[in-house]
Amino acid sequence: MRLPSTMTKEEINKVVGDTIMKMGLEECADNKIGNWHLRGISNGEKKRVSIGLEILTQPHVLLLDEPTSGLDSASAFYVVQALSNIACNGKIIICSIHQPSSETFNLFDDILLLSSGETVYFGEAKMALKVSSSNFAKGIRTAEIRETLIKSYKSSELMMNTRRRVQMLQPNLKEEMLQEVQVIESKIRSSTTWKKQLWTVTQRSFLNMCRDIGYYWLRIIFYILVSITIGTLFLHIGTDSHSILVRGMCVSFIYGFMICLSCGGLPFFIEELKVFYVERSKGYYGEAEFVLANMISSFPFLLVISLFCGIIIYLMVQFHPGATNLAFFCINLFCCLSVVESCIMTVASLVPNVLMGIGTGTGVIIFMMMPSQIFRPLPDLPKIFWRYPMSYLSFAAWAIQGQYKNDMLGLEFDALIPGDPKISGEQVLTLVFGIPLNHGKWWDLTALVTLLLAHRLVLFLVLRYSKRPKSTMLWLYVKERMHLAKRCVLSNNKQSTSFRNKEAPHPLSSQEGLVSPNLAI
């Protein structure tokens, strides 16, 4: 949100309060009692919120594309009435609208009717009703009416007067353009700080995650049920000779199921991306704030999942005892799930819909699990591609490898033949599972954290350079043109004039030389 930094807190609160009242959003305000924080807001309320955000920036010109679509008649009237009040305060409001109600239509001063890209009427709003009603009453076909209206407008005095008026204003256009450049640049310099943007987006993302039952709450229940299932299936493994392979299967089972369950958050993230693309195009915040906010807001939920699931599985299966080993298992599971979620978010930002996202995301996750110990020991993998480099890029390989070491190092298993010496965990890791011992489990965890940061960086780059809105490119072009105009004006030693104290503009139809022609068919 970009509000002038010179405004006091009381002034900002007053502007926000007035905007909330104009848009009819009192029940959704934070200081009102209600259940909106549980149910969220409706589509109509979302539309009014998006318009309110634009009003808060206090623009000189406000362009709106169908601001009343999806709203009921009362909400549409309130929105257009609020825009009309803003226009009376000296702002320029231009909006497109389809099939307005009579009450809403009467709020407009001037209208421009288009048909197939051609102007068929421009002038006083009430005159358009007379023209259109008289034309359709004669039973003429729509195509003939459109052609007649287009020809009448092109040959009217209105079009000529408009062109002459624009030519008369051209000497002052450069000065006005310079004034607009200074206003826009002052807004850019006084934009909200990066920390404030990050805090606001994080707060909203966390609130949305709490509202959505299916995003984390339902997944937490599924994770706990899966953990109890794993605990009962591998209850009290022990350290006999038969438990060696069973421990390996248990670790693979844990990470395989936990990783696949992470696809459940993809639909919510796709919806969150839609909001991000709209707000990024308006300059509210950037990709870095969005990625960091999502990472911070999801941290508590992933931590709860890792702690609950880790403790349940660890105590029921009875892995290597010790508080340090339990902590490593929970941290390792947390990092693994975080990497998977980052991978799913990257997929969601590249696919067009939820169905393709779920299919593509599941395929990518399974592909990343293939070069891990879930399917084959690392030494048995083909050297080309699967062993090098895929096993080093696979988050599942590092997570499972670290848990193998965390569980088996320091343990002793019964020999296969009674009377033989016991088998150490180091021998099991190297001979049975092919796990290298040239580095410890904490190095595996460090590699997993590095993959987490790398996936977040990839997500940032994907959001940065894919699906860039056209408005951003147009803004860069306009900004360049404004700087050229600024240099041109300064070279001619023209000083800009302030028009903040100008009177509210009158309707175009009431200005001299801009009277609508009397169209008749």
WOSULBEL-V201908 format. One record per residue. N is the residue number from 1. RES is the residue in three letters. SS is DSSP state (h for helix, s for strand, l for the rest). Layout:
n->N res->RES ss->SS
n->N res->RES ss->SS
This chain:
n->1 res->MET ss->l
n->2 res->ARG ss->l
n->3 res->LEU ss->l
n->4 res->PRO ss->l
n->5 res->SER ss->l
n->6 res->THR ss->l
n->7 res->MET ss->l
n->8 res->THR ss->l
n->9 res->LYS ss->h
n->10 res->GLU ss->h
n->11 res->GLU ss->h
n->12 res->ILE ss->h
n->13 res->ASN ss->h
n->14 res->LYS ss->h
n->15 res->VAL ss->h
n->16 res->VAL ss->h
n->17 res->GLY ss->h
n->18 res->ASP ss->h
n->19 res->THR ss->h
n->20 res->ILE ss->h
n->21 res->MET ss->h
n->22 res->LYS ss->h
n->23 res->MET ss->l
n->24 res->GLY ss->l
n->25 res->LEU ss->l
n->26 res->GLU ss->h
n->27 res->GLU ss->h
n->28 res->CYS ss->h
n->29 res->ALA ss->l
n->30 res->ASP ss->l
n->31 res->ASN ss->l
n->32 res->LYS ss->l
n->33 res->ILE ss->l
n->34 res->GLY ss->l
n->35 res->ASN ss->l
n->36 res->TRP ss->h
n->37 res->HIS ss->h
n->38 res->LEU ss->h
n->39 res->ARG ss->h
n->40 res->GLY ss->l
n->41 res->ILE ss->l
n->42 res->SER ss->l
n->43 res->ASN ss->h
n->44 res->GLY ss->h
n->45 res->GLU ss->h
n->46 res->LYS ss->h
n->47 res->LYS ss->h
n->48 res->ARG ss->h
n->49 res->VAL ss->h
n->50 res->SER ss->h
n->51 res->ILE ss->h
n->52 res->GLY ss->h
n->53 res->LEU ss->h
n->54 res->GLU ss->h
n->55 res->ILE ss->h
n->56 res->LEU ss->h
n->57 res->THR ss->l
n->58 res->GLN ss->l
n->59 res->PRO ss->l
n->60 res->HIS ss->l
n->61 res->VAL ss->s
n->62 res->LEU ss->s
n->63 res->LEU ss->s
n->64 res->LEU ss->s
n->65 res->ASP ss->s
n->66 res->GLU ss->l
n->67 res->PRO ss->l
n->68 res->THR ss->l
n->69 res->SER ss->l
n->70 res->GLY ss->l
n->71 res->LEU ss->l
n->72 res->ASP ss->l
n->73 res->SER ss->h
n->74 res->ALA ss->h
n->75 res->SER ss->h
n->76 res->ALA ss->h
n->77 res->PHE ss->h
n->78 res->TYR ss->h
n->79 res->VAL ss->h
n->80 res->VAL ss->h
n->81 res->GLN ss->h
n->82 res->ALA ss->h
n->83 res->LEU ss->h
n->84 res->SER ss->h
n->85 res->ASN ss->h
n->86 res->ILE ss->h
n->87 res->ALA ss->h
n->88 res->CYS ss->h
n->89 res->ASN ss->l
n->90 res->GLY ss->l
n->91 res->LYS ss->l
n->92 res->ILE ss->s
n->93 res->ILE ss->s
n->94 res->ILE ss->s
n->95 res->CYS ss->s
n->96 res->SER ss->s
n->97 res->ILE ss->l
n->98 res->HIS ss->l
n->99 res->GLN ss->l
n->100 res->PRO ss->l
n->101 res->SER ss->l
n->102 res->SER ss->h
n->103 res->GLU ss->h
n->104 res->THR ss->h
n->105 res->PHE ss->h
n->106 res->ASN ss->l
n->107 res->LEU ss->l
n->108 res->PHE ss->l
n->109 res->ASP ss->l
n->110 res->ASP ss->s
n->111 res->ILE ss->s
n->112 res->LEU ss->s
n->113 res->LEU ss->s
n->114 res->LEU ss->s
n->115 res->SER ss->s
n->116 res->SER ss->l
n->117 res->GLY ss->l
n->118 res->GLU ss->s
n->119 res->THR ss->s
n->120 res->VAL ss->s
n->121 res->TYR ss->s
n->122 res->PHE ss->s
n->123 res->GLY ss->s
n->124 res->GLU ss->s
n->125 res->ALA ss->h
n->126 res->LYS ss->h
n->127 res->MET ss->h
n->128 res->ALA ss->h
n->129 res->LEU ss->h
n->130 res->LYS ss->h
n->131 res->VAL ss->h
n->132 res->SER ss->h
n->133 res->SER ss->h
n->134 res->SER ss->h
n->135 res->ASN ss->h
n->136 res->PHE ss->h
n->137 res->ALA ss->l
n->138 res->LYS ss->l
n->139 res->GLY ss->l
n->140 res->ILE ss->l
n->141 res->ARG ss->l
n->142 res->THR ss->h
n->143 res->ALA ss->h
n->144 res->GLU ss->h
n->145 res->ILE ss->h
n->146 res->ARG ss->h
n->147 res->GLU ss->h
n->148 res->THR ss->h
n->149 res->LEU ss->h
n->150 res->ILE ss->h
n->151 res->LYS ss->h
n->152 res->SER ss->h
n->153 res->TYR ss->h
n->154 res->LYS ss->h
n->155 res->SER ss->l
n->156 res->SER ss->l
n->157 res->GLU ss->h
n->158 res->LEU ss->h
n->159 res->MET ss->h
n->160 res->MET ss->h
n->161 res->ASN ss->h
n->162 res->THR ss->h
n->163 res->ARG ss->h
n->164 res->ARG ss->h
n->165 res->ARG ss->h
n->166 res->VAL ss->h
n->167 res->GLN ss->h
n->168 res->MET ss->h
n->169 res->LEU ss->h
n->170 res->GLN ss->h
n->171 res->PRO ss->h
n->172 res->ASN ss->h
n->173 res->LEU ss->h
n->174 res->LYS ss->h
n->175 res->GLU ss->h
n->176 res->GLU ss->h
n->177 res->MET ss->h
n->178 res->LEU ss->h
n->179 res->GLN ss->h
n->180 res->GLU ss->h
n->181 res->VAL ss->h
n->182 res->GLN ss->h
n->183 res->VAL ss->h
n->184 res->ILE ss->h
n->185 res->GLU ss->h
n->186 res->SER ss->h
n->187 res->LYS ss->h
n->188 res->ILE ss->h
n->189 res->ARG ss->h
n->190 res->SER ss->l
n->191 res->SER ss->l
n->192 res->THR ss->l
n->193 res->THR ss->l
n->194 res->TRP ss->h
n->195 res->LYS ss->h
n->196 res->LYS ss->h
n->197 res->GLN ss->h
n->198 res->LEU ss->h
n->199 res->TRP ss->h
n->200 res->THR ss->h
n->201 res->VAL ss->h
n->202 res->THR ss->h
n->203 res->GLN ss->h
n->204 res->ARG ss->h
n->205 res->SER ss->h
n->206 res->PHE ss->h
n->207 res->LEU ss->h
n->208 res->ASN ss->h
n->209 res->MET ss->h
n->210 res->CYS ss->h
n->211 res->ARG ss->h
n->212 res->ASP ss->l
n->213 res->ILE ss->h
n->214 res->GLY ss->h
n->215 res->TYR ss->h
n->216 res->TYR ss->h
n->217 res->TRP ss->h
n->218 res->LEU ss->h
n->219 res->ARG ss->h
n->220 res->ILE ss->h
n->221 res->ILE ss->h
n->222 res->PHE ss->h
n->223 res->TYR ss->h
n->224 res->ILE ss->h
n->225 res->LEU ss->h
n->226 res->VAL ss->h
n->227 res->SER ss->h
n->228 res->ILE ss->h
n->229 res->THR ss->h
n->230 res->ILE ss->h
n->231 res->GLY ss->h
n->232 res->THR ss->h
n->233 res->LEU ss->h
n->234 res->PHE ss->l
n->235 res->LEU ss->l
n->236 res->HIS ss->l
n->237 res->ILE ss->l
n->238 res->GLY ss->l
n->239 res->THR ss->l
n->240 res->ASP ss->l
n->241 res->SER ss->l
n->242 res->HIS ss->l
n->243 res->SER ss->h
n->244 res->ILE ss->h
n->245 res->LEU ss->h
n->246 res->VAL ss->h
n->247 res->ARG ss->h
n->248 res->GLY ss->h
n->249 res->MET ss->h
n->250 res->CYS ss->h
n->251 res->VAL ss->h
n->252 res->SER ss->h
n->253 res->PHE ss->h
n->254 res->ILE ss->h
n->255 res->TYR ss->h
n->256 res->GLY ss->h
n->257 res->PHE ss->h
n->258 res->MET ss->h
n->259 res->ILE ss->h
n->260 res->CYS ss->h
n->261 res->LEU ss->h
n->262 res->SER ss->h
n->263 res->CYS ss->h
n->264 res->GLY ss->h
n->265 res->GLY ss->h
n->266 res->LEU ss->h
n->267 res->PRO ss->h
n->268 res->PHE ss->h
n->269 res->PHE ss->h
n->270 res->ILE ss->h
n->271 res->GLU ss->h
n->272 res->GLU ss->h
n->273 res->LEU ss->h
n->274 res->LYS ss->h
n->275 res->VAL ss->h
n->276 res->PHE ss->h
n->277 res->TYR ss->h
n->278 res->VAL ss->h
n->279 res->GLU ss->h
n->280 res->ARG ss->h
n->281 res->SER ss->h
n->282 res->LYS ss->l
n->283 res->GLY ss->l
n->284 res->TYR ss->l
n->285 res->TYR ss->l
n->286 res->GLY ss->l
n->287 res->GLU ss->h
n->288 res->ALA ss->h
n->289 res->GLU ss->h
n->290 res->PHE ss->h
n->291 res->VAL ss->h
n->292 res->LEU ss->h
n->293 res->ALA ss->h
n->294 res->ASN ss->h
n->295 res->MET ss->h
n->296 res->ILE ss->h
n->297 res->SER ss->h
n->298 res->SER ss->h
n->299 res->PHE ss->h
n->300 res->PRO ss->h
n->301 res->PHE ss->h
n->302 res->LEU ss->h
n->303 res->LEU ss->h
n->304 res->VAL ss->h
n->305 res->ILE ss->h
n->306 res->SER ss->h
n->307 res->LEU ss->h
n->308 res->PHE ss->h
n->309 res->CYS ss->h
n->310 res->GLY ss->h
n->311 res->ILE ss->h
n->312 res->ILE ss->h
n->313 res->ILE ss->h
n->314 res->TYR ss->h
n->315 res->LEU ss->h
n->316 res->MET ss->h
n->317 res->VAL ss->h
n->318 res->GLN ss->l
n->319 res->PHE ss->l
n->320 res->HIS ss->l
n->321 res->PRO ss->l
n->322 res->GLY ss->l
n->323 res->ALA ss->h
n->324 res->THR ss->h
n->325 res->ASN ss->h
n->326 res->LEU ss->h
n->327 res->ALA ss->h
n->328 res->PHE ss->h
n->329 res->PHE ss->h
n->330 res->CYS ss->h
n->331 res->ILE ss->h
n->332 res->ASN ss->h
n->333 res->LEU ss->h
n->334 res->PHE ss->h
n->335 res->CYS ss->h
n->336 res->CYS ss->h
n->337 res->LEU ss->h
n->338 res->SER ss->h
n->339 res->VAL ss->h
n->340 res->VAL ss->h
n->341 res->GLU ss->h
n->342 res->SER ss->h
n->343 res->CYS ss->h
n->344 res->ILE ss->h
n->345 res->MET ss->h
n->346 res->THR ss->h
n->347 res->VAL ss->h
n->348 res->ALA ss->h
n->349 res->SER ss->l
n->350 res->LEU ss->l
n->351 res->VAL ss->l
n->352 res->PRO ss->l
n->353 res->ASN ss->l
n->354 res->VAL ss->h
n->355 res->LEU ss->h
n->356 res->MET ss->h
n->357 res->GLY ss->h
n->358 res->ILE ss->h
n->359 res->GLY ss->h
n->360 res->THR ss->h
n->361 res->GLY ss->h
n->362 res->THR ss->h
n->363 res->GLY ss->h
n->364 res->VAL ss->h
n->365 res->ILE ss->h
n->366 res->ILE ss->h
n->367 res->PHE ss->h
n->368 res->MET ss->h
n->369 res->MET ss->h
n->370 res->MET ss->h
n->371 res->PRO ss->l
n->372 res->SER ss->l
n->373 res->GLN ss->l
n->374 res->ILE ss->l
n->375 res->PHE ss->l
n->376 res->ARG ss->l
n->377 res->PRO ss->l
n->378 res->LEU ss->h
n->379 res->PRO ss->h
n->380 res->ASP ss->h
n->381 res->LEU ss->l
n->382 res->PRO ss->l
n->383 res->LYS ss->l
n->384 res->ILE ss->s
n->385 res->PHE ss->s
n->386 res->TRP ss->l
n->387 res->ARG ss->l
n->388 res->TYR ss->s
n->389 res->PRO ss->s
n->390 res->MET ss->h
n->391 res->SER ss->h
n->392 res->TYR ss->h
n->393 res->LEU ss->h
n->394 res->SER ss->l
n->395 res->PHE ss->h
n->396 res->ALA ss->h
n->397 res->ALA ss->h
n->398 res->TRP ss->h
n->399 res->ALA ss->h
n->400 res->ILE ss->h
n->401 res->GLN ss->h
n->402 res->GLY ss->h
n->403 res->GLN ss->h
n->404 res->TYR ss->h
n->405 res->LYS ss->h
n->406 res->ASN ss->h
n->407 res->ASP ss->h
n->408 res->MET ss->h
n->409 res->LEU ss->l
n->410 res->GLY ss->l
n->411 res->LEU ss->l
n->412 res->GLU ss->s
n->413 res->PHE ss->s
n->414 res->ASP ss->l
n->415 res->ALA ss->l
n->416 res->LEU ss->l
n->417 res->ILE ss->l
n->418 res->PRO ss->l
n->419 res->GLY ss->l
n->420 res->ASP ss->l
n->421 res->PRO ss->l
n->422 res->LYS ss->l
n->423 res->ILE ss->s
n->424 res->SER ss->s
n->425 res->GLY ss->h
n->426 res->GLU ss->h
n->427 res->GLN ss->h
n->428 res->VAL ss->h
n->429 res->LEU ss->h
n->430 res->THR ss->h
n->431 res->LEU ss->h
n->432 res->VAL ss->h
n->433 res->PHE ss->l
n->434 res->GLY ss->l
n->435 res->ILE ss->l
n->436 res->PRO ss->l
n->437 res->LEU ss->l
n->438 res->ASN ss->l
n->439 res->HIS ss->l
n->440 res->GLY ss->l
n->441 res->LYS ss->h
n->442 res->TRP ss->h
n->443 res->TRP ss->h
n->444 res->ASP ss->h
n->445 res->LEU ss->h
n->446 res->THR ss->h
n->447 res->ALA ss->h
n->448 res->LEU ss->h
n->449 res->VAL ss->h
n->450 res->THR ss->h
n->451 res->LEU ss->h
n->452 res->LEU ss->h
n->453 res->LEU ss->h
n->454 res->ALA ss->h
n->455 res->HIS ss->h
n->456 res->ARG ss->h
n->457 res->LEU ss->h
n->458 res->VAL ss->h
n->459 res->LEU ss->h
n->460 res->PHE ss->h
n->461 res->LEU ss->h
n->462 res->VAL ss->h
n->463 res->LEU ss->h
n->464 res->ARG ss->h
n->465 res->TYR ss->h
n->466 res->SER ss->l
n->467 res->LYS ss->l
n->468 res->ARG ss->l
n->469 res->PRO ss->l
n->470 res->LYS ss->h
n->471 res->SER ss->h
n->472 res->THR ss->h
n->473 res->MET ss->h
n->474 res->LEU ss->h
n->475 res->TRP ss->h
n->476 res->LEU ss->h
n->477 res->TYR ss->h
n->478 res->VAL ss->h
n->479 res->LYS ss->h
n->480 res->GLU ss->h
n->481 res->ARG ss->h
n->482 res->MET ss->h
n->483 res->HIS ss->h
n->484 res->LEU ss->h
n->485 res->ALA ss->h
n->486 res->LYS ss->h
n->487 res->ARG ss->h
n->488 res->CYS ss->h
n->489 res->VAL ss->h
n->490 res->LEU ss->h
n->491 res->SER ss->h
n->492 res->ASN ss->l
n->493 res->ASN ss->l
n->494 res->LYS ss->l
n->495 res->GLN ss->l
n->496 res->SER ss->l
n->497 res->THR ss->l
n->498 res->SER ss->l
n->499 res->PHE ss->l
n->500 res->ARG ss->l
n->501 res->ASN ss->l
n->502 res->LYS ss->l
n->503 res->GLU ss->l
n->504 res->ALA ss->l
n->505 res->PRO ss->l
n->506 res->HIS ss->l
n->507 res->PRO ss->l
n->508 res->LEU ss->h
n->509 res->SER ss->h
n->510 res->SER ss->h
n->511 res->GLN ss->l
n->512 res->GLU ss->l
n->513 res->GLY ss->l
n->514 res->LEU ss->l
n->515 res->VAL ss->l
n->516 res->SER ss->l
n->517 res->PRO ss->l
n->518 res->ASN ss->l
n->519 res->LEU ss->l
n->520 res->ALA ss->l
n->521 res->ILE ss->l
